[in-house]
Amino acid sequence: MSDKKYIYKKTTVLTDKSSHYCPGCSHGLLHKMLAEIIEEFGIQKKTIFVAPVGCAVLLYDYINCDTIEAAHGRAPASATGIKRSNPDNIVIAYQGDGDLLAIGMAETIHAANRGENITVIFVNNAIYGMTGGQMAPTTLVGQKTLTTPQGRDPSKEGYPIGACELLNTLTAPYFIERCKVNSAKTAIYTKKILKKAITNQMNNKGYSFVEILSNCNTNWGMTPLDANKWIDDNVEKIFPVKNFRDRDANI
């Protein structure tokens, strides 16, 4: 019998496949958090992910759970059908800003408005990452992208859309919070919020939405450290990190 004592051991909910994510990207960290939560809760065999069209399109290669690939933007609709037909399963829609707020705006709003008992995780990196760095609904005013080379001009491209603020106008959602994962401290807190959002579903409380401010150092043209700082200095000023709705706390 081994007398080794492990300080840390990789969760078996993560596969051994090397990811395609850029070095410094937050998606890998978020996958790890979710896998650890699933293992801790003992729900691996009953969890079903709905993967987006976006950087996390290959989520099923990295998290060892049943996963369905939705059409672009349709993750909440797919998650609704899965959950209603399999109410004992834990259904998690994992989406990016283009998927959730551009082509998928209608599905996002109506799933939330119905109060579907699902967990939606929204990774906001203020840009289209997979397709090379085009403007997204969350791109900041003045931010340069491939499709706004002079910076986003609100007179032409409109303003960044606040997903949490938008969903907070609806009556049905049970839990809405915006977090970030650009430091060890913020990542630890975000993991707690992800646990809560999944626990809400396990307890049949209804729709939970977690927005996570993430970097895209490749398409932002920065080092990972500079990109993480840019979240604090710029992104969070437009998308404040806070709790918007928590029925448990009457918020």
N, C-alpha and C positions, 0 to 999 in steps of 0.2 A: 504493500500500500504506500502510495507516495505521500511524503510529508510536505510537499510544496504548498505554499499559501499564495493564492493569486490576489494581487491588488486589483487587477483588471483582466477581464476575459471577454473576447469578442463574442457578441451574441450570435447564436446560430440562426437567427431570423435574417441576418445579412448573409448573402451568398459570398463565395470567394472570388467572384468575377471582378476584375479591375474595371473601374467606371470610366466612362468617356468624358467626364466633366473636366473642365479646365482646372489647373492647379489654382487653389484659392477660392474656388466656387463654393457657395454655401449649400448646394443641393446635397453633396455627400454627407455633410454634417447633419442635415435634416433627416436624411434617410437613416442614418445611424441612430438618431434620437427616436424616431418612430419605431425602428426595429427593437430597440431596447425597451420601449414602453410596451410593445406587443408581447415581448417575452415576459416582462414583469407581470403583466395582467393575465398571462396564460391564454391569450386569444388568437394565437397564430392560425389555428385551423379554422377559425370562424371569421377572420378578417378578410375583406375583399377591397382591394384598392381599385380606383378608377384613374388611370394614367391619362395625362393630357397630350395634346399635340404641342410640343415645345421641347425645351432642353431635357425635361424629365420623361420624355416619351419612352425611354427604355427602363423605366422604373422596375418593371417586372424582372429584369435581369439582376437586380441588386437586392431586392427585398423578397424573401422566400415566403410569399403569400399569394393566394389567388389574386389575379389582376386582370382587369378588362381595359382594353384600349378604346377610349371613346373617340368619336368623330370630333373634329376641332371645335372646342367650345361647349361640347355637349355633355361634359362630365357630370354636372348636377342632374341632368335629365336621366342619364344612364344610372347614376347612383340612386335616383328616386325609384326607378323600376326594379333595381336589384334589391333595395331595402324593402320595398312593399311586397315583393314576392318571396323574400327571405328575411323576415323581420328579426330573426334571432342572430343574424350575422351583423358584424360591425363593418360599415361601409364608409370608406374614406376617399373623398375626391381630392386629388392633389393637382393644383393648377398654377399656371403662371399668369402674368398680367395681360398678355395678348389673348390667351385662351379664355380667361375668365371675364375680362372687361371689354374686349373688342367683339370678336365673333360670338362669344358666349354670354353677352350681357343679358339677353332675354332669359336664358336658362338659369343664370345666376339669380336674377331678381325673382323669378317665379318660384324656384325651389325654396328660396328664403321666405317668400311671402306665404307659401303653404306651410311653413314650419316643418319641413321634412326632417325626420329623425336621422340625419346624416351629419358627418363631420367634414367640413370643407377647409382645406389648407391652401392658402393663397400666397404664393411666393412672388413678392413684388421687387423686381430689380430694375424697374424703370426703363426697360428696353426690350426689344425682341432679341433674345440671345441666340437661339438655334439658327436663325436665318441670316445672321451676320450683323445685327446691330441697328435695326430700323426703329423709328419712333413707335412707342407703345402708348396706350391710354394714360399710363402713369409717368411718362417722360416729363421731366421738370421744364418749366419755362426757361428758355435760354440754353437748355442742354443740347449739345450737338450729337446727332446721330447720322446714319447714312442717308436718311430721308429728310433730315433737318440739318444740313451741313452748316448753316449759319446760326443754329440754335432754334429751339421750338418757339414759334411766334404765335401767341394766343389769338391774334387777329386772323390767322390762317388755319392753325391746327387746334385751336381751342385750348382749354386748360387741363391740367392733370385731374383725373377722376379719383376721388377718395372712396374706395370700396366700403370701408367700415362706416364712413359717414352716410353713404347712400343706403346701406342696408339698415342702418340705425333709424331710418325714417319709417321702417316697416314694423308692424305690431308683432308678428309671429316669431322672429328669431329669439332663441333662448340665451345665446351667449355670443358676444362679438368682442374681439380684442385684437389690437395690433402690437406686434413685438418686433424684435430685431435679433440678429445672431452675429453681430460684428465684434464680439469679445467673449471671453469665457463667462463673465458675469451675466451678460444678456442671453447667452446660449443656455445657461443653467435655468434662468427664469423662463425662457421660451419653452423649455422641455416641460416645466410644471404646467404651463398653459396648455400645451398639447395633451398632457395627461388629463387635464380637466375637460377639454373638448371631447375626448374619447370617452371619458367617464360619463359625461352627460348623455351620450348616445347609449351607453350600456344601461343607464338608468331610465331610458325612454323619455328624456326631457325635451327632446326636439332638436332644432337646427342650431349647430354651433359653427362659428366662422372664426378662423384664426388667420390673420394677415401677418406675414413675416417680411420685414425689410431685409433684402439680401443684396449682395454685391454682384456685379458682372464685370470684374476687373479687365477681362479681355476686351469686351466691347466698349467699356468706359475708357480704355487706353491708359490704365493705371496699374501699379503693383497691387497685390492683394491688401497690403497694409494701408496704402493710400486710399484704396476703394472702401475699406472698412471705415476709415476716418471720414470719407466723403459722405457716408450715410449719416454720421453724427452732424456734420457741418452743413449739409445741404438737404438730403432726402427727408430727414426727420422734421425739418422746419415746415415742410409741406404736408408730410404724413406723420402727425404726432403719435408717438408710442404711448398707448393708454388703453384702459378698458372702456368700452362703449356700452356694453350691456351684459349684465350678469343677473339673471332672474333669482339665483340662489341668494344673492346679496341685495336684491331689490334695487339694482342699478339699471 
